[in-house]
Amino acid sequence: MDTATAVATHKPLERPPELEAIAMTKRFGSLVALDQVSLHLKPGTFHALLGENGAGKSTLVKCIMGFYHPTSGELKIDGNPVRVNNPRDAHKYGIGMVYQHFTSVPAMTVAENLVLSRTDKALLINWKQEMEALQAFVDASPFRVPLDLPIAQLAAGQKQKLEILKQLYLNSRILILDEPTSVLTPGEADEVLGLLQQQVRAGEISVLMISHKFREVTAFADEITVLRKGQFAGHGSVKDLAVSDMAEMMMGERKEPTPVNRSDIEQQTPVFNLVDVHANKDSGVEAVKGVSLTVHSGEIVGIAGVSGNGQRELVEVLAGQRQPTQGSIQVNGEDYHATREEMTRHRVFLLPEEPLRNACVPHMSVAENMALRTFDRPPQSKGVFLVLKAIRQMAAGLIQQFSVKTPSPETPVSNLSGGNVQRTVLARELSSDSIKLLIAANPCFGLDFNAVDFIHTQIVDARNRGVAVLLVSEDLDELLKLSDRIIVISEGELVYESAIANADYKLIGQRMAGH
């Protein structure tokens, strides 16, 4: 390919195509992840796709990109029905996706990664011609990234610019962005989205952005589509909608707390105390900003927030998976660093998000996973030797008590359904009578009604026994049902707190939306 041809390959087309997803449904077995959802991306517009975690946003865009084949529904480009079997098909129609996590090869340079992204790579590359063509392309593009730098030397903002630059280099006219600013500072985010907005307004591209940040949506998007629990929940022009309107679409109709069997606790004592806790994301950007709170015995404190506002990093700090950069944590009045010895001594138990990844060893058996807390103590061990009979007996009792559906205690836990993996973790974490503190993060995400009801009952029963419970969830209905007190986290800060009986649901929605 000569220089002139290389440059011509990347000249913009006349106009971005029109994209319509019509009545899109996607089932995974009995789970309906997407139910009759439609979306219309007009040419030359910036469209935001909103919804809480699990609302179906990623499923919808994966159906558009060809990662998933929809169970039913239709995709149209410029009014014509098309079938997209894989991302390469999507590219033929001018659709490209910028993923939440970087896809460039760290050891290669920017130029090498751009050439690598092409599908027409020759066996031999004339690098002199390629560099001239690439430099001409970068000079004409809105994003300036040094071509000769290895990816490993780029800052997070430059890496994200490169991900977008790749799609522009491939002549993608529709850019699907999956949480594109999750690793960026607010300044970097405004720069990247501002440059894309200029491209959109010039009629060169269309953007469909999955986001949870209302500040960015109101600043850069023209239209929104909102999903809730796999279904279409609303659509509109950003200029015609208040943030409270968008938040109400996301959370659904206002609901009163569902009654649960709460016992009155005569004497509540402070069990868990956070003081000015700070923590960073993996990228080094601050995610948790001065969180202070107290949880008492016999109390469920619910942390509400839209996905990506520091909840994951906060829970990882409390679980010992991430080091805080500042602040202190006390359990029962003593400094706490989430070591195994401290968790045992203070009777701290965890129900983490994604239990198969964060709370289990997938290839180990159900019995072995149930014993992860107790395998080194009698009767399950004698000195350095494990007593396998005792481990199996303990597991058999817990399997029955917690209704874990498994062929046998020896079955690898990875063979179980999501609900039964969570029941396995529940059995391990809640079977102790001496539990003092329970930290639960999205414990019911992706589970069926029966599993959710069982887990809710177990959490409330623990609270009624005097356990202090910190419940972090992106399901507001769950928090309103279970919590005694609700706190909202936004951009890593606690921005609202109320006893559940006095909670202002409209204000909760506004605070979750960052206003």
Salt bridges, closest charged atoms under 4 A:
GLU18 OE2 - HIS40 NE2 2.68
GLU52 OE1 - ARG228 NH1 3.40
ASP78 OD1 - ARG15 NH1 3.36
ASP89 OD1 - LYS92 NZ 3.42
ASP120 OD1 - ARG118 NE 2.62
GLU130 OE2 - ARG118 NH2 3.17
GLU132 OE2 - LYS128 NZ 2.96
GLU163 OE1 - LYS166 NZ 3.71
GLU179 OE1 - HIS212 ND1 2.86
ASP190 OD1 - ARG215 NH1 3.06
GLU191 OE2 - LYS161 NZ 2.89
GLU216 OE2 - ARG215 NH2 3.89
GLU223 OE2 - LYS42 NZ 2.89
GLU223 OE1 - HIS47 ND1 3.78
GLU223 OE1 - HIS235 NE2 3.05
ASP240 OD1 - LYS239 NZ 3.57
ASP276 OD1 - HIS278 NE2 3.06
ASP282 OD1 - ARG322 NH2 2.92
GLU286 OE2 - HIS278 ND1 2.63
GLU299 OE1 - HIS296 ND1 3.13
GLU299 OE2 - ARG485 NE 2.88
GLU313 OE2 - ARG312 NH2 3.44
GLU316 OE2 - ARG312 NH1 2.94
GLU316 OE1 - ARG322 NH2 2.74
GLU334 OE1 - ARG345 NH1 2.70
GLU334 OE1 - HIS346 NE2 3.56
GLU341 OE2 - ARG345 NE 2.88
GLU342 OE2 - HIS337 ND1 3.43
GLU354 OE2 - ARG357 NH2 3.24
ASP376 OD2 - ARG340 NH1 2.91
GLU429 OE1 - ARG373 NE 3.01
GLU429 OE2 - ARG428 NE 2.81
ASP477 OD2 - ARG228 NH2 2.92
ASP477 OD2 - LYS229 NZ 3.41
ASP477 OD2 - LYS255 NZ 3.49
GLU478 OE2 - HIS456 NE2 2.78
ASP484 OD1 - ARG262 NE 3.21
ASP484 OD1 - ARG463 NH2 3.01
GLU497 OE2 - ARG485 NH1 2.55
